[in-house]
Amino acid sequence: MSAPGPSGIPYSIWKQVHMANEQLLPALFTPLLTHGYHPLAMKKANGIVLDKPGKPDYRIPASFRIIVLLETVSKILERLSALRLASAARSLGLLHPNQCGSLAGLGCFDAVATLTHEVRLLQAASFKVSTLFLDVKGGFDNVCANKLANTLTKGGVSAYLLACIKSFLSKCQCRLIFQGAPKVFCPVVVGTLQGSPSSPLLFVLYIASLHPTIPQGLAISYVDDLTITVGSDSVRSNICALQYFLGIIQRGGADLGVAFSVPKTEVIHWRTPKDRTHVSFAPIVINNMFFPPSQVVWWLGYWLTPTIHSSGHFLRRLALAKASFTSIRQLSAAGKGLSSWCNRKLIFGAILPILTYGCNLFVPDAATLKKLNSFWHGVLWWTTDCFYTTALGALYREASLPRISSICKHRRRSAALRLVCAPSEFNPATARIPESVPTWDNGRWAEDHRFLLRGSSKAVHLTSWLGPAVNSAKLLGIPEGLAFP
């Protein structure tokens, strides 16, 4: 449940209002949407100041994040306009095909799967591949209402939606909530409010033009995280290409008033597991600053190594899960404290998601899976308060929790099934599935670089999720090569 705004009215009140009279809220919102007006009373918000974890110095404002708590009735109205704007933006082509996040049906998995697929495809064509990771500085604070309105107007967005956006972005007020702060509302004249349902979509539309077309590579983004991937015959050529396309993006960003964070800029030179050549440590120079290649990049919750090996990711997830479990187990000693049912709810909601994040794309090897199982068995013993000599079969039944291998297999198949059922024009990962795999439609991304492998014996499924995609399609009873109706 979302936190309420200055009035303190939660969503539960509006749910009860709607249950009492189903015509009241539609009668309230319909004229506001029709005339494109966002009431001033709905544009007052509380700003909760939160510190960003891991910052070296908390004396500077950049070490804190402000989460805006708007009125709940305002969020309902914004959600309605955001749904209509998202539908219009996709139909009018205002979004880049390689944009993920803030859009229905697109998540971190789609972005990372597209990136790893493109890297492996270029490597299969005997290219050296490099990727530059960028982060938009300030994010939502840099959105200019007038420039966004001009972009939407040129794109053909309806007049009432434009009026709704202009009204929402104008005359906003916010008061900061922290110890000793004066409870006075101050005007907000720049950007969109972080915490609004429509702000992520507006930001994605605002930076849609910052995606250049790369002949042998890919530019893909997830909200404010942008990557540039290029492939060529040498790492030096990749660095030159990255600098060239970065210059294009920086010039486009300057026109929009958008800059990129220097501390969050990273570069990685990908390698194949069988590559025995000398490891390249060639840095990239950006604005007279040297950025050496990283050996591990954390992007959207996935730890990516130059060889895209799964062990680097899962071992770090295991360390995070152990740290979380150390805190949770203090709530209940053996035979005391919380009940087994409460322990199971904690494990299922706080440990399992941390431990298995990324298993929909990566497959843990045997050695890593053994370490994951060892930790998971200890968690189950604590959950059920069983003896350490309890047979594993009985332990799993007592805890009513599945094995790690079963969870990973289920989530890979679920992700693959979601991909083959997604429209290829909206999902960049689906658009790169081979045509032999049955999908919802027959569309494929026009700039896919699969032609580089034409006539080669390497023209096979290049990512681990394509195999489950074929199996999932067969489970649905659909012959291979036949699209969904």
Residue pairs with C-beta under 8 A, 6 or more apart in sequence:
1 10
1 11
1 12
2 10
2 11
2 72
2 75
3 69
4 10
4 11
4 69
4 71
4 72
5 44
5 45
5 46
5 69
5 70
5 71
5 72
5 74
6 44
6 45
6 46
6 69
6 71
6 175
7 71
9 71
9 72
9 73
10 72
11 72
13 72
14 25
14 72
14 73
14 76
17 24
17 25
18 24
18 25
25 76
29 76
29 77
29 80
32 38
32 39
32 77
32 164
33 77
33 80
33 81
33 84
33 160
33 164
34 160
35 160
35 163
36 159
36 160
36 161
36 162
36 163
36 164
36 166
36 167
37 163
37 164
37 167
38 74
38 77
38 164
38 167
38 168
40 171
41 71
42 70
42 71
42 73
42 74
42 77
43 70
43 74
43 168
43 171
43 172
43 173
44 71
44 173
44 174
44 175
44 185
45 68
45 69
45 70
45 71
45 172
45 173
45 174
45 175
45 193
45 195
46 68
46 69
46 174
46 175
46 177
47 66
47 67
47 68
47 69
47 174
47 175
47 176
47 177
48 66
48 67
48 68
48 69
48 177
49 64
49 65
49 66
49 176
49 177
49 178
50 64
50 65
50 66
50 67
51 58
51 63
51 64
51 65
52 63
52 64
52 65
55 62
55 63
57 63
58 64
65 194
66 176
66 194
67 194
67 195
68 174
68 193
68 194
68 195
68 196
69 195
70 78
70 193
70 195
70 196
75 196
75 197
78 168
78 196
78 197
78 198
79 197
79 198
81 161
81 164
81 165
81 168
81 198
82 197
82 198
82 201
84 161
85 157
85 161
85 165
85 198
85 201
85 205
86 103
86 104
86 201
88 94
88 157
88 158
88 161
89 95
89 155
89 157
89 201
89 205
90 426
92 155
92 156
92 157
93 155
94 151
94 152
94 155
94 157
94 205
94 208
95 103
95 204
95 205
95 208
96 208
96 209
96 211
96 221
97 425
97 426
97 428
97 431
97 445
98 114
98 211
98 218
98 219
98 220
98 221
98 428
99 106
99 204
99 208
99 211
99 220
99 221
100 106
100 107
100 108
100 110
100 111
100 114
100 220
100 221
100 222
100 223
100 428
101 107
101 108
101 111
101 200
101 204
101 221
101 222
101 223
102 200
102 201
102 203
102 204
102 223
103 201
103 204
103 426
105 422
105 426
105 427
106 426
106 427
108 222
108 300
108 301
108 302
109 360
109 361
109 415
109 429
110 419
110 427
110 428
110 429
111 220
111 221
111 222
111 300
111 428
112 299
112 300
112 302
112 304
112 361
113 361
113 419
113 429
113 463
113 465
114 218
114 220
114 428
114 429
114 432
115 131
115 218
115 220
115 227
115 229
115 299
116 304
116 308
116 361
116 463
117 429
117 432
117 462
117 463
118 217
118 218
118 229
118 432
118 449
119 129
119 131
119 229
119 270
119 308
120 308
120 462
120 463
121 449
121 450
121 452
121 453
121 462
122 129
122 216
122 217
122 229
122 231
122 449
122 452
123 129
123 231
123 270
123 272
124 452
124 453
124 456
124 458
124 462
125 231
125 449
125 452
125 453
125 456
125 458
127 216
127 231
127 232
127 233
127 452
128 231
128 232
128 233
128 234
128 235
128 237
128 238
128 269
128 270
129 229
129 230
129 231
129 238
129 269
129 270
130 229
130 230
130 231
130 235
130 238
130 239
130 242
130 267
130 268
130 269
130 270
130 293
131 227
131 228
131 229
131 230
131 267
131 268
131 270
132 227
132 228
132 229
132 242
132 246
132 265
132 266
132 267
132 284
133 225
133 226
133 227
133 264
133 265
133 266
133 267
133 268
133 297
133 299
134 225
134 226
134 227
134 228
134 246
134 249
134 260
134 261
134 264
134 265
135 224
135 225
135 226
135 260
135 261
135 264
135 265
136 142
136 207
136 224
136 225
136 226
136 253
136 258
136 259
136 260
136 261
137 258
137 259
137 260
137 261
138 191
138 258
138 259
139 194
139 203
139 223
139 224
140 191
140 192
140 193
140 194
140 199
140 200
140 203
141 190
141 191
142 190
142 191
142 256
142 257
142 258
142 259
143 169
143 191
143 192
143 199
143 202
143 203
143 206
144 206
144 256
144 257
145 165
145 166
145 169
145 170
147 206
147 256
147 257
148 165
148 169
148 202
148 205
148 206
149 162
149 165
149 166
151 205
151 206
151 209
152 161
152 162
152 165
152 205
153 162
165 198
165 202
168 196
168 198
169 192
169 202
171 187
172 187
172 188
172 193
173 185
173 186
173 187
173 188
174 185
174 186
174 188
174 193
175 181
175 182
175 183
175 184
175 185
175 186
192 198
192 199
192 202
192 203
193 199
200 223
203 223
203 224
204 223
206 256
206 258
207 221
207 224
207 226
207 253
207 256
207 258
209 252
209 256
210 221
210 226
210 249
210 252
210 253
210 256
210 258
211 219
211 220
211 221
211 226
212 219
212 228
212 245
212 248
212 249
213 219
213 447
214 228
214 229
214 230
214 241
214 245
216 230
216 231
216 232
216 449
216 452
217 228
217 229
217 230
217 231
217 241
217 245
218 227
218 228
218 229
219 226
219 227
219 228
219 229
219 245
219 249
220 226
220 227
220 229
220 428
221 227
222 300
225 299
225 300
226 249
226 260
227 299
228 242
228 245
228 246
228 249
230 238
230 241
230 242
230 245
231 238
231 449
232 238
232 241
235 269
235 280
235 282
236 282
238 269
239 282
239 283
239 284
242 267
242 284
243 284
243 285
243 286
246 286
250 260
253 259
253 260
262 286
262 287
262 289
265 286
265 291
266 291
266 294
266 297
267 283
267 284
267 291
267 292
267 293
267 294
268 293
268 294
268 295
268 297
268 304
268 306
269 280
269 282
269 293
269 306
270 306
270 307
270 308
271 279
271 306
271 307
272 307
273 307
273 309
275 307
279 306
280 293
281 292
281 293
282 293
283 290
283 291
283 292
283 293
284 290
284 291
285 291
295 305
295 306
296 303
296 304
296 305
296 312
297 303
297 304
298 304
301 357
301 358
302 313
302 358
302 361
302 362
303 312
303 313
303 316
303 317
304 312
304 313
305 312
305 313
310 362
310 363
310 364
310 365
310 368
311 364
311 365
311 367
311 368
313 358
313 362
314 358
314 359
314 362
314 364
314 368
314 372
315 368
315 371
317 354
317 355
317 356
317 357
317 358
318 355
318 371
318 372
318 375
320 354
321 351
321 354
321 355
321 375
322 375
324 350
324 351
324 354
325 351
325 375
325 379
328 346
328 347
328 350
328 351
329 382
331 337
331 338
331 346
332 338
332 342
332 343
332 382
334 382
334 385
335 385
338 346
340 383
340 384
340 385
343 382
343 383
343 384
344 383
344 399
344 400
344 401
347 379
347 383
347 401
348 401
351 379
352 401
352 407
355 372
355 375
355 376
355 404
356 404
356 407
356 408
356 411
359 407
359 408
359 411
359 412
360 411
360 412
360 414
360 415
360 465
361 412
361 415
361 464
361 465
362 464
363 408
363 412
363 464
364 372
364 404
364 408
369 404
369 405
372 404
373 403
373 404
373 405
376 403
376 404
377 392
377 395
380 386
380 395
380 396
380 399
380 401
381 387
381 388
381 390
381 395
383 399
383 401
384 390
384 395
384 398
384 399
386 394
386 395
386 398
390 398
396 402
396 403
402 410
412 464
412 465
412 468
413 468
413 471
413 472
415 465
415 468
416 465
416 466
416 467
416 468
416 469
416 471
416 472
417 468
417 469
417 472
419 427
419 429
419 430
419 433
419 439
419 465
419 469
420 430
420 433
420 437
420 438
420 439
420 440
420 469
420 472
420 473
420 484
421 439
421 440
421 484
422 429
422 430
422 439
422 440
423 430
423 440
423 441
423 443
424 430
424 431
424 433
424 439
424 440
424 441
424 442
424 443
424 444
424 445
425 431
425 441
425 443
428 445
430 439
430 440
431 443
431 444
431 445
431 448
432 444
432 445
432 448
432 450
433 439
433 444
433 466
433 469
434 450
434 461
434 466
435 442
435 444
435 481
436 480
436 481
437 466
437 469
437 470
437 473
437 480
438 473
438 478
438 479
438 480
438 481
438 482
438 483
438 484
439 483
439 484
440 483
440 484
441 483
441 484
442 483
450 459
453 459
461 467
461 470
470 480
473 480
474 480
478 484
